[in-house]
Amino acid sequence: MLTSGTTGTPKGARRPTPKGPQDAASVLSRIPLNSRDRILVSAPVFHTWGLAGVQLGMSMRATLVMRRLFEPEDVLRTVQEQRCTVLFAVPVMLRRIMDLPRSTRDRYDTSTLRIVACSGSAMSPQLISDFMDAFGDVVYNLYGSTEVSWATIATPEDLRLAPTTAGRPPLGTRIAVLDEQGGEVPRGSRGAIHVGNEMLFDGYTNGNTKRIADGLMETGDRGYVDAHGLLHVAGRNDDMIVSGGENVFPRPVEEAIVTMPSVREVVVTGVPDEEFGQRFAAYVVPYEGQTVDPYDLRMHVREALGRFSVPRDVVVLAELPRNATGKVVKRRLPSSTPGQAEE
């Protein structure tokens, strides 16, 4: 498989051949698919998650419903016409469905849907809550990567309890949050997320691999496990910036900004700063007909997270640059300057 290439050139990753039904059983222990399902695979099949939907459906001899292209209203129409019970999607697809007018969404009978399985990138808590309010408690979110396959899966119950969670490890999978010395950190403390299962990749085709500690492979993300045993992902190791002596990650900032009524989508990233080394820049897509006031946005983040997390730059865009799997490609974001707010 190829990695997504959101931070650079995609890398070839050698994936192991599944050893038997136990590998499918791991995912099925958290996402209750069955042979009677009619599975609409909207996630692209060249992406790990779309391929997983096809592989799982075939292993159970379920019915697969395939469409050449994704179009949000067509998804709803197909669910109604084919009586689909499962949808495999990437998060931006749920965003596009929710962007449809409510009158359009209400035109279709989607009551057969019992599972909407998502993976591929982070979902905002606001999107999860809005989607489940509209379509029922059907969202299952898998956190993983090309390198570790799956790590955790969040069920609808998990997401209602903690919308920012990545869930719990499925059957046969172990996770640990480790410090720099390889020791496990206490619950609630942040560290490097490591995963162990039967489907860890065999290394990149360029000869490199991921660091392994005690049989667990690093994901490249940092996060923590809460008091309920649920994993929360703070962000990539290289996303963290130091602001005023504080280590801050962009994901909590994104989660705070997207709760603003005028904001449809946002991505926050660190950019070079001559005085401080790095600063946060927020790239915001407002809802049609809405405006985003940079001052209001900064005050909203300051009240929610504190001044160290406040983006100094606010750039308003019509759309975020995405690759074919719907992931934001940060290197294609326009340059920013302190205090900027423009289209």
C-alpha positions in Angstrom: 0.0 0.0 0.0 1.0 3.6 -0.4 0.9 6.0 2.6 -1.3 9.1 2.1 1.5 11.5 1.4 0.0 14.4 3.3 3.4 15.5 4.7 5.6 14.5 1.8 5.9 12.0 -1.0 3.8 8.8 -0.5 5.9 5.9 0.7 5.4 2.2 -0.2 4.5 0.1 2.8 4.7 -3.7 2.7 1.5 -5.0 4.3 1.3 -8.6 5.6 -1.1 -11.1 4.1 -4.0 -11.7 6.6 -3.3 -15.0 8.5 -6.9 -16.1 8.8 -10.3 -15.0 10.0 -8.9 -13.8 13.3 -7.7 -10.6 11.6 -11.3 -9.8 10.4 -12.6 -10.9 13.8 -10.5 -8.1 15.4 -12.3 -5.4 13.6 -15.7 -7.2 13.8 -15.3 -7.3 17.6 -16.0 -3.5 17.6 -17.9 -3.0 14.4 -20.7 -5.5 14.3 -20.9 -6.3 10.5 -22.6 -9.5 9.4 -23.3 -11.6 6.3 -26.8 -10.1 5.8 -25.4 -6.6 5.5 -25.5 -4.5 2.3 -22.3 -2.5 2.4 -22.0 0.7 0.4 -18.2 1.3 0.0 -17.9 5.1 -0.7 -14.3 5.3 0.6 -12.0 5.0 -2.4 -10.8 1.4 -2.7 -7.2 2.5 -3.4 -7.2 3.8 0.2 -6.6 1.4 3.0 -10.1 2.0 4.5 -12.0 1.5 1.3 -10.0 -1.7 0.6 -10.8 -2.9 4.2 -14.5 -2.4 3.5 -14.3 -4.6 0.4 -12.1 -7.2 2.2 -14.4 -7.4 5.2 -17.5 -7.6 3.1 -16.1 -10.4 0.9 -14.8 -12.4 3.9 -18.4 -12.5 5.3 -20.0 -12.9 1.9 -22.0 -9.8 2.5 -23.5 -7.8 -0.4 -21.1 -5.0 -1.7 -22.6 -1.9 -3.3 -20.0 0.1 -5.3 -20.2 3.5 -6.9 -17.6 4.9 -9.2 -17.6 8.4 -7.8 -18.7 10.0 -4.5 -21.4 12.5 -4.6 -23.2 13.2 -1.2 -26.8 13.1 -2.5 -26.1 10.0 -4.5 -25.0 8.3 -1.3 -28.4 8.9 0.3 -30.2 7.9 -2.9 -28.2 4.7 -3.1 -28.8 3.8 0.6 -32.5 4.2 0.0 -32.7 2.3 -3.4 -30.3 -0.5 -2.4 -31.5 -0.7 1.3 -27.9 -0.4 2.4 -27.3 -1.2 6.1 -23.6 -0.1 6.2 -21.6 2.8 4.8 -17.8 2.8 4.6 -16.7 6.4 4.3 -13.9 8.9 5.1 -14.7 11.8 7.4 -14.9 14.5 4.7 -17.7 12.5 3.1 -19.8 12.9 6.2 -19.0 16.6 6.2 -20.3 16.8 2.6 -23.5 14.9 3.4 -24.1 17.3 6.3 -23.5 20.3 4.0 -26.6 19.2 2.0 -29.7 21.2 2.8 -31.8 19.5 5.4 -34.7 19.4 3.0 -32.5 17.3 0.6 -31.3 14.9 3.4 -34.9 14.4 4.6 -36.0 13.5 1.0 -34.3 10.0 1.4 -35.2 7.1 3.6 -31.9 6.1 5.3 -33.5 4.2 8.2 -31.8 1.0 7.1 -28.4 2.4 8.0 -27.1 0.8 11.2 -23.4 1.4 10.7 -21.4 4.3 9.2 -17.8 3.2 9.5 -15.2 5.9 9.1 -11.4 6.1 9.2 -8.6 8.0 7.4 -8.4 11.3 9.3 -9.6 13.0 12.5 -13.3 13.9 12.8 -14.4 16.9 14.7 -16.7 16.3 17.7 -19.2 18.7 16.2 -19.4 16.7 13.0 -19.9 13.4 14.9 -22.6 14.9 17.1 -24.4 16.6 14.2 -24.3 13.5 12.0 -25.6 11.1 14.7 -28.3 13.6 15.6 -29.4 13.5 12.0 -28.9 9.8 11.2 -29.0 8.1 14.6 -26.2 6.6 16.7 -24.5 4.8 13.8 -21.0 6.2 13.6 -18.0 3.9 14.3 -14.6 5.6 14.0 -11.4 3.5 13.4 -8.1 5.0 14.3 -5.1 3.4 12.6 -2.6 3.9 9.8 -1.1 2.1 6.8 1.7 1.0 9.1 -0.2 -0.4 12.1 -3.5 -1.2 10.4 -5.9 -0.6 13.3 -5.3 0.7 16.8 -8.6 1.6 18.3 -12.3 1.7 17.3 -14.8 4.1 18.8 -18.4 2.9 19.0 -21.4 5.3 19.0 -21.6 4.8 22.8 -18.0 5.8 23.1 -18.5 8.9 20.9 -21.6 10.0 22.8 -19.6 9.7 26.1 -16.5 11.5 24.7 -16.8 12.9 21.1 -13.0 13.5 20.9 -12.1 9.8 21.6 -10.5 7.4 19.2 -12.0 4.5 21.2 -10.7 1.3 22.6 -8.4 -1.4 21.0 -10.3 -4.3 19.4 -9.8 -8.0 20.0 -6.2 -9.1 19.8 -4.8 -5.5 19.8 -2.7 -3.8 22.5 -2.0 -0.1 22.8 0.3 1.8 25.1 1.2 5.5 25.6 4.9 5.7 26.2 7.3 8.4 27.3 10.7 9.1 25.6 12.4 6.3 27.7 9.8 3.7 26.5 7.9 3.6 29.9 4.2 3.7 30.0 2.8 7.0 31.2 -0.1 7.3 33.8 -3.6 7.6 32.6 -4.4 11.2 31.5 -0.8 11.9 30.7 0.3 12.4 27.1 2.9 10.4 25.4 3.7 8.5 22.1 1.0 6.1 21.0 2.2 2.5 20.3 0.2 -0.4 18.9 0.6 -4.1 18.7 -1.4 -6.5 16.6 -1.0 -9.2 13.9 -1.2 -6.8 11.0 1.8 -4.4 11.7 3.4 -3.6 8.4 6.8 -5.1 7.3 8.6 -1.9 6.6 8.7 0.7 3.9 9.9 -0.2 0.4 12.8 2.2 0.9 14.2 0.0 3.7 13.0 2.2 6.6 10.6 1.2 9.3 8.9 2.5 12.5 10.3 2.3 15.9 9.2 -0.7 18.0 9.2 -0.9 21.8 8.3 -4.1 23.7 6.6 -5.5 20.6 4.6 -2.3 20.0 5.0 -0.1 17.0 4.9 3.7 17.2 2.2 5.4 15.2 3.8 8.9 15.0 1.0 10.3 17.1 0.8 11.6 20.6 -2.2 11.2 22.9 -3.5 9.9 26.2 -5.9 7.3 27.7 -8.7 8.8 29.9 -10.3 7.5 33.1 -12.8 5.4 31.0 -10.0 3.6 29.1 -10.6 5.6 25.9 -7.8 6.8 23.8 -7.6 10.4 22.7 -5.2 11.5 19.9 -3.7 15.0 20.4 -1.8 15.1 17.1 1.2 14.1 15.2 4.6 14.3 16.9 5.8 16.8 14.4 2.6 18.9 14.7 3.4 20.0 18.2 4.8 23.5 18.7 6.3 25.2 21.7 4.5 28.5 22.5 5.6 30.5 25.5 7.3 27.4 26.9 4.1 25.3 26.6 3.8 22.3 24.3 0.6 22.7 22.3 -1.0 20.6 19.6 -3.3 21.9 16.9 -6.1 19.3 17.2 -7.7 20.7 20.4 -7.5 24.2 18.7 -9.3 22.8 15.7 -11.9 21.2 17.9 -12.6 24.5 19.7 -12.8 26.6 16.5 -15.2 24.3 14.6 -17.8 24.7 17.4 -18.2 28.4 16.2 -21.5 28.7 14.4 -19.9 30.3 11.3 -17.1 27.7 10.8 -17.7 24.7 8.5 -14.1 23.4 8.5 -10.7 24.4 9.9 -7.2 23.2 9.9 -4.6 24.5 12.3 -0.9 24.2 11.7 2.4 25.5 13.0 4.2 28.0 10.8 7.7 29.6 11.2 8.0 32.7 13.4 11.1 34.8 13.6 10.5 35.8 17.2 9.1 32.6 18.7 10.3 30.0 16.4 6.8 28.8 15.6 3.2 30.0 15.9 -0.2 28.6 15.0 -2.1 29.6 11.9 -5.8 28.7 11.5 -7.1 28.1 7.9 -10.9 28.5 8.1 -13.7 27.6 5.7 -16.9 29.4 6.8 -20.4 28.3 6.0 -21.9 29.8 2.8 -23.1 33.4 3.5 -21.2 33.5 6.9 -18.1 35.5 7.9 -15.4 34.7 10.4 -14.1 37.5 12.5 -10.4 36.8 13.4 -10.7 38.6 16.7 -13.8 36.6 17.8 -12.0 33.4 16.7 -8.9 34.2 18.8 -11.0 35.1 21.9 -13.0 31.9 21.5 -9.8 29.8 21.5 -8.3 31.8 24.4 -11.4 31.3 26.6 -11.5 27.6 25.7 -7.8 26.6 25.8 -5.7 29.5 27.1 -3.5 32.1 25.3 -0.7 29.7 24.3 -3.1 28.0 21.9 -4.4 31.1 20.2 -3.6 31.3 16.4 -1.8 34.5 15.5 -2.8 34.0 11.9 -6.3 33.5 10.6 -6.7 32.8 6.9 -10.2 32.4 5.4 -10.4 30.0 2.5 -13.2 28.8 0.2 -12.0 25.2 0.5 -9.2 23.3 2.2 -6.7 21.6 -0.1 -7.3 17.8 0.0 -5.9 14.8 -1.7 -7.9 12.0 -3.4 -8.7 10.4 0.0 -10.1 13.6 1.5 -7.1 14.3 3.8 -5.9 17.9 4.1 -2.5 18.5 2.5 -0.9 21.1 4.7 2.0 21.8 2.4 -0.5 23.2 -0.2 -2.0 25.7 2.3 -1.2 29.3 1.3 1.5 31.2 3.3 0.3 33.3 6.2 1.4 36.4 8.0 0.6 37.5 11.6 -2.9 38.8 11.9 -3.9 37.8 8.4 -7.5 37.2 7.5 -8.3 37.1 3.8 -9.6 34.8 1.1 
